[in-house]
Amino acid sequence: MANITESDEGKSVVRDDTTVGIVATVEHGTAYVEPDPGLTDKLKAQLGWGDVDEETFPLQEQDIADVRDDEIRLQTTQRSSQNP
C-alpha cells in the first residue's frame, strides 16, 4: 500500500523508465498527476501551488509500484501475448 503525502508533490511519475508526468498536488492521500508538464507546472508543484483541474488526473493506488525519494514508479505495463 502506497502512502502518498504532500511531500510527494513535484515528484516525477515514471512507467517503464519513461516519465509520464509529475505529481501536481496531493489531496486526501490521492496524487493528481500533470501529464507532460511545462516548467511553470513543475515549479508550482514543487512549491505546493499545484491544483486539480481538467489537465490533471488522479493516480490510482493499485497503479503504484514504488514511492521513492525523487519519483513515483508505476506498475509496468503488461503486454498480452496472443497465440497465432
N, C-alpha and C positions, 0 to 999 in steps of 0.2 A: 504494500500500500504506500503510495507516494504522499508525502506530506508537503504540500505546496503552501508557501507563505509569501508575504510581501517582499521578503528578502530575495525571492526568485525573479522579481521584476527586472527586466533588462537582459535576462539570460537568453542565449540563443536556444532555439528549438531545432534539434537535429534528428533526421531519419536517414538511415543507410549512408552515413557520412556526408549528407547534404543538408545544409542549413535551410530550413523551410520558413523561418520567421524568428521573431523574438517575443518574449512574454511582455506584453504592453502593460498589463495590470493584473492584480490578483484580487478577487472579491470572494469572500466567504470560502476560501480554500480552493477556488477554481481559477486556474490560469487562463487568461484570454490572450490569444496569440495574434500578433500583427504579421500577416504574411508579407514577405518581400518589403521590409520597412526601409524608409529613407533615413538619412542622417537625423533629421528632426525627430522622427518617431523613436529612433534609438536613444537619443538624448532624453526625450520626455520619459521613456520607460525607465531609464537609469536613474532619473531624478524622482521617480514615483509620480509623475504627472500624466501617466497613460490613462486612457479611459476606454470603456466599452462602447463601440459604435458599429456601424454596418460593415466596417473593414476588419473587425476582429472576430475571432471565433473561439468558443470555449474548448479547452483541452480536456478530453475525457480521461479519467483516471486509468481506465483499462488500456489506454494507448501509451502510457508512460512506462518505459523500461527502467530508467535510472535518472535520478536528480543528482547532478554533480556540481562542483563549485562554480563553474562558469557556463554550464549548459544543461538542458533537459534533453535526454535521449529518448526517442520514441521507439516503440516496438518495431522491429524490422518488418518490412513488407514480405508477405508470403506469396511466392509465385506458384500458381497452380500448374501442375503438370498433367497434360492430357495424353492419354494413350491413343496412338493412331488407329 
